[in-house]
């Protein structure tokens, strides 16, 4: 499954998503192969 990152401007509490990640936190960084 390919990862498709998106940049969203708006209220993140209204998004229908499974997870929201703060990419500024290096411990949450995942490298896709």
C-alpha positions in Angstrom: 0.0 0.0 0.0 1.5 3.3 -1.1 1.6 6.2 1.4 0.0 9.4 0.1 0.8 12.3 2.5 -1.5 15.3 2.4 -1.3 18.8 3.9 -4.6 20.0 5.3 -5.4 23.6 6.4 -8.4 23.6 8.7 -10.0 22.0 11.7 -8.3 18.6 12.2 -11.0 17.5 14.6 -13.5 17.3 11.7 -11.4 15.0 9.5 -12.6 11.4 9.0 -9.2 9.7 9.5 -7.7 6.9 11.5 -4.7 8.8 12.8 -3.2 12.3 12.9 0.6 12.4 13.3 2.8 15.4 14.3 5.7 14.9 11.9 7.8 17.3 14.1 8.1 14.4 16.6 11.1 12.3 15.3 9.9 9.2 17.3 6.8 9.1 15.1 8.7 9.3 11.8 8.2 6.2 9.6 10.2 5.5 6.5 8.1 3.7 3.8 9.9 1.3 1.6 
